[in-house]
């Protein structure tokens, strides 16, 4: 049975991947918490790979956050993400790992990228300034995988998920992403019989993928797709999304309806909107044989149920 190391298995993405692979079976999971293995320490990571010798690696470990966190802790975001991915990918190469899948983010694409965003648009323009450090680190991870394949033939490649949400998400209003932040805001406003303030104009459009669907996609690619399949298609990575987007204003209304909120939604246009639109072109993803299963409304309902039971007590 192949040994599978999931880096970052306690986070939202990593825990969903862990659940998927445990349920599917066929892999011996190798897991380490942050306390057990410091991914920022090169010698520790190298020793781990030499001792455990995993066959497959999923890189879900990263420092993540929303606009506020990305723009406030800029040095932390670029440094920690560069070090984590470099330590893991190089150690995987040295240990002879059979397959490695690196997970990035749709923020790797130019701020004003043509829509929907094709994989080919990488490095085709300026990045959104507020999350530029994180995006640059993720681009470096993509290029690490690509060039270890080109120089050494390593079966390493990257998947680029769109905005994710679901069980295990971060609902801290200071550093969470837009969907969980809105869900918490609407829930608390309902309890307090107050209005909800939404950052920005509400006009930007975003695409959202339920995290359990991403885990399913990762499992599919792990079992069926090799690095040569990706690179021979002419790109360095594959987009993973739904191919559908929604404005922040429409999202706010949907969340309000699901939560049962009856107050007023107020938009604070003094706050940044971020990228005007981010919709991924998922035609290659569909060609490879995978498509998302969970609708946005169904996913938000499941997430809200988890929030009420597991997060909010």
N, C-alpha and C positions, 0 to 999 in steps of 0.2 A: 504494500500500500504506500503510495507516494506521501512524502511529508510536505505539508503545506504550512508556510509561515505567513500569517496575516499581521503585517506591521500596522499598529494602530487599531487593534481589535476591540478596544473599549469605547471608541468614538462612535458617532452615529453611523457612519458608513461601515467602519470595521466590524461593529457588532452585527449589522445586518448581513454582512458577508459571512461572518462566523455562523450565524443562524442558518443561512442558506446551505453552506457546505456541511454543517452538522446534520441537517435534515436530509440532504442528498446522499451523504455517505461517500465512501470510496477514497477518502483522504484521512491521513493521520495529522491532526492539527497541532502545530507548534505555536504556542502563544507566550508572550512576555508582556507584563505590565510596564509602565514607565519606571516604576521603582525597581523592577527586576532587570531592565535593560535600558540604559540611557542612550537613545539613538543619536544624541549629539556628541557622543564619545566614540571616536573612530576605532580605538583599540578594543573597546568593549564590543562594538558591533562586529568587528573582524573576528574576534574570538568566538562570539556566538555562532557565526556562520561556519567557522572551521569545526566547531564542536558538534553542532546540530546537523549540518549538511542538508538543509531542506532541498527538496526537488523543485518546488514551486513557491513563488513569493508574490503576494499581493501587497502593493505599497499604498496603504490607506492612511498612513501616519502623516500628519501635517499640522502646522499651526494655522488655524482658520478663524474667520470672523467676518462681520459685516462691514459696511462702509466706514463707520466710526472707528472700529478697532483697526482696520487696515490702514486708515489714514493717520491714526494716532501712534501706533506702534510699528512704524514703517521699517526701522532697522531690524527689529525683532522678526518681522515677517519675512524679510528677504534672507537674513542670516540663518535662522532656524530651519527654514524650508530647504535652503541650499545644502546645509550640512546634513540634515536627515536623509535626503534623497541621494546625495553623493556617497555617504557612508554605506547605505543599503545597497545601492546599485553596484558600486565597486566591489564590496564584499561578496555580493552574489556572483559576480564575475570570477573573483578569486576562488570561490568555493565550488564553481562549476554547476551553478543552479540551472536546471533544465528549462524553466520558463519563469519570466518575471513580467507582471503587469503593473504599470505605474499609473496612478490615477491623478488626473489634473483637474482643470476647471475651465469653464467657458470664458473666464475673464482673460485667458491668454490671447484672445483675439483683439484686433484694433477697436478702439472706442466707436469709430464710425464705419465699421465693417459693413459691406453690402449684406443684405438680408435675403433669404436665410444664409447663415454663415457656413461656408464650405471649409473643409479641412485645409484646403489650399490657401486660405486667406491668412494663415499664420504669418506673422512678421510682415504684413502688407500695409502697416500704418501705425500711428501712435496709439499707445495704450491709454485706458482710462487712468488718469493721474491718481485718483484716490486709492486704487489697489494695484498700482504699478509694481511695487516691490514683490508682492505675492505672485503676480502674473509672471514677472521675469524669472522668479525661482521655478515656477511650474514649467515655463518654456525650457529652462535649463534641464529639467528632468526629462522632458520629451527628447531633447537633443542628446542627453546622456544615453538613453535607451537606443536611439537611432544609431548613434555612432559606435556604441559597443557592438551592435549588430553588424554595421558596415566593416569595422576593423577586425572584430574577433568572431563574428558569426553567432553572437549570443542571441538566444530566443527571447529578447526583451522588447516590449512595445508598450504603447500608452493608450489609455481610454480617457476621453474628455467628457465628463458628465456636465449637464446643464445644472441650473440651480436645484439643489436637493432639499428635501424635507421629509419628516417622518418620525417614528419612534426614536427616542434618544437624541432628538435635536436640542440645540441650545436656545433656551427661552429667556436668557438674560438680556434685558432691553439695552444694555450698554454695548454689547458686542455680538449680538445675534444677527442672523440674516432676516430679510424682510418678511417672509411668510411666518416663521415662528414668532417674530416680534409682534406682528399684527394679531396673531392668534391670541397671544397673551394679553395684548392691549384690549382687544374686544372682550375677552373673558372677564378681565378685571373691571372694565367699564360696565359690563352687564351687572356684575355683583355690586358695584358702587353707584349704579344708576347715573353714570356720567357720560360725557361725550368722548370720542376717540380722535386724537390728533395723529395724522399721517404725514410723514416726512415728504417734502417735495410737492409737485403739482398733481401727482396721480396719473400723469400721461405716459411715462415710460412703460414699455411692455417687457414682460419677462416670461420665460418658459420654466416650468417646474416639473421635476421627475421625482416620483415617490421612491424613497431610498430602497425599499424592498425590491422594486423593479430594477434598480441599478445592481443590486446584489445578484439578481437573476441573470442580468446581462454579463456580469463578471464571471459567473459560473459557466455560462454558455461559451464565452470566449476562452476560458481556461480549458474547457473540454474539447473545443472544436477548431479554434483559430490559432495559427502559428504566426510568428513575426514576419516570415517571408510573405504570408498572405497580405499583411498590412502594407509592407514596404513595396511589394510588387504591384500594389494598386496605385502607387504613385504618391502616397502621403506618409507622414511620420506618425500618425495617430488616427483614432476613429472617434467621431462625436457620438455621445450617448445621450439621447433626449427623447422628447415626444413629437417634435416637429410642430407643436402647437404653442401659442403664447397668449397672454392675457395682460391687459393694462393693470397697473397697481390699483387704480380706482375700481375696476371691475373685480379684482381680487379682494379688495377691502369689503365690497358689498357681499361677495360670496361668503367670506369668512364671517361677516356679521350675521348673515342669514343662518349659517350652520351653528354658530354659537348661540343665536337667539337674542341678538343685540337690537335694541329699538331706539337708540339715541342718535345723535348727529355725528357725521364724519366731517372733520375739519382738516383741510390741507394746508400745511405750513410751507409756502413757496420759498421761504428764506433758507430752507434746508436743501442740500444738494439732491438732484435727481439721479446722478450717476449716468451710466450709458443709456441713450435714448431707447435702444431696442437690442435685445440679444436673443435671437431665435436661431437654433442650430439646424443646419441641413443634415438630416439623418438618412439620406438616401443610401449611403454606403453601409450604414448600420443595418438597414433593411435588406440590402443585397447580401450581406453576410448571413442573414437568416434570423435576426432578432428584432422584436417589436415590443414596446411597452404594453402593459396589461391594465394598469390602474388609472382611472380617470382622475382629474384634479379634484373634483368634488368628493369622490370616494376616498381618495388619499387624505384630504383634509379632515374628513369625518373620522377616519381611523386615527389620524394624528391627534385630533382633539380629544378623542376617547382616551388615548394613551396619556395625554397631558393631564386630564382630569383625574385619572386613576393613579398614575405613577409619578407624575411631577408635582401636581398641585395638592396631592394628598386627598 
